Amino acid sequence: MASVILFLTVVGSIFGLASAGVADNRVDTFGKQQNGSCDLPEALVKEIRGYQPIVNKIVDKIVNGEYAGRTWDSLAELVDTFGARVAGSEQLEKAIDYVIDKMQADGLENVHTENATVPHWVRGYESAELVKPFRKNLPLLGLGSSVGTPRGGIIAEVLAVESFKEFETIPAEQVRGKIVVFSPVWESYGRTVVYRSQAASVASRKGAVAALVRSITPFSIGSPHTGQQHYQDDVKKIPVACITVEDAQMLLRKYRRGEQMEIHLEMADRPLDPVVSRNTIGELVGTTYTDTSVVVVSGHLDSWDVGVGAMDDGGGAMISWKALTYLKAMGLRPRRTIRAILWTGEEEGLYGGAAYKEAHKPQEQKEFNFFFESDIGTFEPRGLDFVGNADAECIFREIVKLMGPLNATEFETPTDGGPDISHWTTRGFPGASLLNKNEKYFWFHHSAGDTMAVEDPKNLDKCAALWAAAAYVVADLSISMPKDVQP
């Protein structure tokens, strides 16, 4: 960077580098002392702190200056134009074409797509009605990859449980031919989502004809939530859907009182053959390392087919794209290339990330320096979380301290919102995701409520500024981020 230039030969001697100009520089072990605190070389700490004026400039331009509000406007235009962007859909592919054109118009470099094969599942007509002991509509959303019912649906008796553990105690003869309702207590997304992903297989093993699951959310106003589910290989595929929290709890209460209930369920959902989609890529090419030591910023462009995917993950995709746009417009070009990747097929199982990993695996150790991903909301930022070795953690802790102008200096480890980059971070590449005040994220997640009404323009600006500033500093440092990569 222009304002603080270290004597690279001195830095090189401190870190044991053969040459400060070598793209795959490594830092000797210096990060954490035995008591857990960091012990970075003074020269490196001084270098990182010297980026504060540039961070201040980035924040001011994006949050208060000429770029204020533009991220929200761009996101609104995207989702208003294409709506939901489920994998395999025409809407997603048209949105990818649109982003490519806009990236080129923004002046980004090496704009292109890379293919990824993704599942193709189509939601059809869906209806559930409690028909005994009285009639009540049960709003529902079929889960990704679910099969449908026969035409006209099925009418079956209800068996309701709170947990898999409780279901294990029920003999198969009592389950056979029934619709099983799972109404688990919300603990957290990570702990409760297992019911969405496994309910169909668990119920099918005992002869159930369908499974209905409480929506995976801590709060509800009568809205079902969708998401992906996975059939185990050795079970009969049965229809599965999420119903509202309120209805799941009601059915469980009635069942526990000994009431006999029947549901008429009809679902015309159908899995189709996989199709080819694309990851969307644009770059801000570095001044020194143009094809090695790349810093990736990312989010996923696909969404579920309800709502418009503004929050999950339009916001994360947009701040990754626009971080490069704003840096370029400000004339800030770091040593390393910053690459924006808008993943495809994330919702069904990280298919875009998997395809990208395989395509780049032969050169990945030289190619990648650091990974960012935002996929757990773009509400008011709190800071950044991190995954990586002790040396990289110590460096990244210092970088996060620069984010004071955004009141976003919190640091946590490991990462929580980086699913696609886990293809790399689980193997030793360093990475980070966005910490934000997302306590209500799962209120809207995978539901019709995921719209632009959830996104606040000022908070989205702050997230874009944090993303641009952190990526710039990592990409411009005189050293590469340390990593311990496993095959």
N, C-alpha and C positions, 0 to 999 in steps of 0.2 A: 504494500500500500504506500501511498505517496507521503503521508505525514510521518510515519515512523518506519525507518529502514534500518534493520539491524546489520551489523557486519556479519555477513553470512558465513564467512570463514570461521569467525569466532563461534557462531551458533553451531556450525558443523563440528567443531572440535568438542563443544559441550555435549552434543548428542551422539558423537561418534560417527558422523557422516563422512563418507568419502568425498562427496561433492554436494554443495547446496543446490546444484542444478539438476540433480538426478531425480527423476520423476517418482521413484519408489523409495524415497528416503524413509528410514525407520528411526524411531526414537529408542535409544537404549532405555532399559527399565529404570524409571526414576519416579514414577507416579505416586503410589501410596506408601507411606511409611507403615511400620508394623502396627501402629496405633490407629490406622485407618485414615489419617489425614494426608493431604497431598503435599508433595515436596517438589514442585516444578522448578526448573532453573530460573533464576531471576530474569535472565534475558528473554525467555519465552513469556513469562508473565508480563513483562514490560511491553513486548510486542502485542500481545492480545489486548492489553488495556489501551494501547495506542489506537485501536480501532474505534474508540468511543465517538470521536467526531463524525466518522462515517456512519456509524449506527444512528447517531442523532439526526443526521441528514436524511437517511432513509426513512426513519420514523416520521420526521416532520413533513416530508414530501408526500408520503402515502396517507398519513392520518389527517394532517392539517392543510396540506398544500394542494397542488394541482391534480394529484391523483385521488384525492379524497372522494369517496363514493363511487369510484369507477368499478371497483371489484364487485360491489353489489349490483350495479347496473349491468355488468357483463354476465353475472350469474343469472339475473332475472331474464335477460334476453335469451340465454341458452335454454333455461327450463320453460320459458313461455313459448319458445319456438318448437321444442321437441317433446316436452312433457317427460313422461317416464321413459327410461332407457334400459329396459331389461335385456339381458344377453340373448342374442339370437334375433332381436327385433330390428325392423327397418328403422325405427326411431333412433336406436343406438348408432347404427351405421351412418345415418344421415348426420347425427350429432358429431361423429368423428370427422366426417368430411368438413363440416362447418368449423370445427376447432382447427383443423389443418389450415383452412383458408385464413382464419383470423390470426393464427400464430404467424403465418407468413406476412400478413398485413402489419403485424406488430414489429416485424423486422427480426424475428428470431431466426436462428441458423440451424441448418441440418434438420429441418422440419420433415418428418416422415412418419410412416406407420410400420409396425412389425406384426405379423400375423400371430394369432393365438386361437386355437380351437376351443370352443366353449359349448356348454350344454344349451339345448334349445327346448324350453318348456313353455307351454301356452296355457293360460288360464281360460277356462270356458265358463259356461253358466254354472253358478254355485248357489245352493239354497239349503238351509237347514231349518227345520221347524219342529218344535216340541209338539207332538200330536196327542200325547196322553201323559198326564191326566187332564190337561187343557192345552189349547193352542197358543203357541208363542213363537214368533219369529226369532231365530238365533243368528244374528249377523256373524259371518265367518269369512275367512280367507284361506283358500287352499295353500298348502306349503309346497315350495319348489320341488319338483320331480315327482309330486304325488300323481298317482293314477286316478282316474275318475271312477264313478259308479256306473253300473248298467244304466241304460237310458230309462228315464222314469224314476231312477233312484232306488234306494233301499229304505225299508222301514224296519227298525230293530229296537229291541229293548236296550235300556241304558244301564251300564255299570260304571260307577264313578269312584275314583280313588284320589287321594292327595299326593301319593308318592309311588315311585317304582317299588320301594321297599314294601309298602302296603300291598301293592299289586302282586308281589311275589307270594304272598300268603294265600291268595285266592286260587282254588283248584281250576284247572283248565276247563273242566266240564261246566263250571259256572260262568266262564267267559265266552265259550264257543257260541258264535252266532250273534253276539252283542256288539253294540257300539260302546267303546271304552272312552270315558272322559277322564282326562288327567287334569287335576286342579292343584298344582304345586304352590306352596308358599313362595313368594318372591324373596330370594336371598341376595342375589346379584345376577347380572346378566351371565357372567361366566359360569355360575353354578346352576342357574335355572334353565339356561338354553338347552341343556341336555334333553329336556323333555320334548322340545320342539324337534330336535334332530333324531331322536331315537324312539319316540312314542309309537310310531307305526310298526316298527319291527318288534318292539316289546309286546305290543298288543297282539300282533299277528301270530306270534309263537304259541299263543294259547287259543287261537282260533277266532279271534275277534274279526268282525267284518269291516270295521272302520275305527279310526281313533280321532278324537277331538281333544285339543289341548288349550288350556288357558293361555292367552296371549302373553308373550314374554316381555312384560312391562310392569313397572311398579305402580302405575297410575292409569286410570281409564275413565273415559266418559262414553262408554259404549262402543268403542272402536276396536275392531280386531287388528292384529298385526300379523304380517306374513314373515317369510324367511325360508331358508333352505332346510330340507330334511334329507336323510340318507337311509335307504333300505339296506339292511344287511343281506349278504349274498344268499343265505340259505333260508329266507322266509318268503312267504307269499306276499306280494305287494297289495296293500289295502289302501283305500283313500284316507287321507289325513289332512286336517285343517286346524287352524286356530280359531277359537271363539273368544268372545269378550271376557274380561276378568269377571264382570258381574254375572254373566250367564254361567260360567264355569263354577263359580262359588255357589250359585243358586242350585245347580244340578247336584253338586256334592252334598249340600245340606239336605235336599229332598231325598237323595239316595240313602243317606245315613238315617233318615227318619223311617226308612222302610217303604217309601212310596215307589210304586212301579211306574216307570216312565218309558215312553217310546219316542224316537226321533225319526223323522223322514228326512233323509240326506240325499241330495242330488248334486253331483259334481261332474262337469264335462271337461275337466282338466286333462291334459295329455302331454307326456314327454315325447319329443320328436328326436330325430337324429341330430348329432352335434353339427355345428356350423363353424365357419371361419370368421372370427372377428379380428380386431386390431388394437394393439396398444398404440397410443398417440404420443409422439415425442417431438420436442423442440429444445434447442440449446442456446446458451450464451457461451460462446467458445472462449476458452481461457487464453491468456496472453502467453503463457509458457508451456503448459501441459495441455495440448489440444486433443489428445486421444488416450491419455492415461490419467489416473488419479481423478476421475470424474466424481463430482458431488451430485447426487440424485435428489430431487425434490419431487414428491409424488402424492397423488390421490387417485381414486378410481372414478371413471366417467360413467360406468354402468350404474344402474339403480334397480330397485324392484319395480313392479308394474303398477303399484298404487302410490298415490302422491306423485311428486315430480322429482324426487331425489335431490332437492335443494340442499338439505342438510347431510344426507348420506348418499353420495359423498360429493355433491356438486361444489360445496364450499371448499373442501380439501383439494379437489381438482383445480378449482379456479385460483386459489392462492398460490398453488404450485406453478401454474402457467403464468399468472400475472406477476409473480415475484421476478421472473426473468424479464418480462416486459418493462417493468418499472426500473430495474437495475440498468437495463440497456438505455432507456430514455434518460437516465441520470448520468450516463457516461461512465458507469462503474463496471469495469470488466476485470474480474479477478484472475489470478494466476492459473487456476484450474477451471476447466469447463463445468458449468452448472447445467444439468440436464433435467428438464421437466418430463416426467412420464405420467400420463394419465392411463391407468391400468384398465383393462377390460375384463369382464367375467369374474370380478371379485366376489360378488354376492353368492355365486354358486359354489365357490371353493378355490379362490385365488388362482384362477386359470391363466389370467394375463401374466401375473408374476412368474408362474411356473414356466410358461413358454419363454418368457424373456430370460429367465435364469438358464435354461437349457441352451438357448441361442448364443448366450454370451459366456457360457462357462469356460470355454477354452482359454479366454484371456481375462477372466474376471479378477484375478488377483492384481494384475497391472491396471485393469480398466477402472475399478471402483475404489474410491477413497472413503466415501461416507454416504449414508442413505437417510433421507427424511421422508416421513409419510404422515399425512393428516387424514384420519378416518374415524374420529370420534367426536365430531362437532367442530364448528368454528364460532363458538361463543366468545365471550371476553377472555383473552389469553391470560394464563397465570404464569407460564414459563414453558420449559421443555423437559421431557423425560428422555432417558438415554439407556442404551445397551451397548456393551463393548468391554474391552479389557481395562485394567486399572489405570494404565497410562493414558489411554484415550479419555477415560472418565475424568481424570484430573484436568486435562486440557479443556474438555467440554464444560466442566463446571465454571471455569474462568470465562468462557465465551458467554454462558448464560448470565453472568453478572453484568454484562454489557447492556442487558435489556431493561435497565432501570427506567428509561423514558416511557416504556410501555407498562410499568409496574408488573413485569412478567419475568421475574428473576427466580421463580421456584424451580427446583431441580428434583427430579425423582428418577428412580431406576427400579426395575427395568421399564421398557416401553409398554404402553397399553394400546395405542392407536396405530400400529404399524403392521397390519396383517400381510400385505403383499411383500413388504421388504423383509418379512421374517424368513423368506427363502434364503436371505443372506445373513441377517443378524443372528439367526440361530446357529450359524456356522462360524461366527467370529468376526464378521464385518461390523464396524461400529455404525450405530444409527440412532435416530431420535424421532419422537413424535410429539404432537402438539398437546400441551396441557392447557385446558381451558375450563371455564366455569360451566360445565356441561351436566349439572345435576338433573336437568330435565331432558337430556338427550333421549333416553329410552321411553319418554312419554310419546315421542313422535316417530321413533325409529321403526322403519318397515311398515308404516301405516299411511292412511290417506292424509294424515296431518303433516307429512314431510313436504312442506311448501315454502315459498318465499316469506310467508308470515313468520317463520321461525328465525329467519336470518336478520340480524340487526346491521345496518350499513356501517356504523362506527366500529362495532366489534369485528366485523369482517375486514375492515381496513387495518385494524390493529393486528389481526392474525396474518394478513398479507405482509405487513411491515416486519413482524417478528420472523416470518418465514424468509423474507428477502434478506434481512440483516444477518440472521444466523447462517444462512447458506453462503452469503458473501464472505463472512469471516472465515468459515471453515475452508472455503475454496481458495482464499487468498493467503492463508498462513504460509510461512516459509517452510514448514514441515508438513508431511502427510500425516494423517491420523494413524496411530499405531493400530495394528490388528493382528489377531492370531487365528488365521483362517483354517478351518477343517474342510476336507473334501466334501 
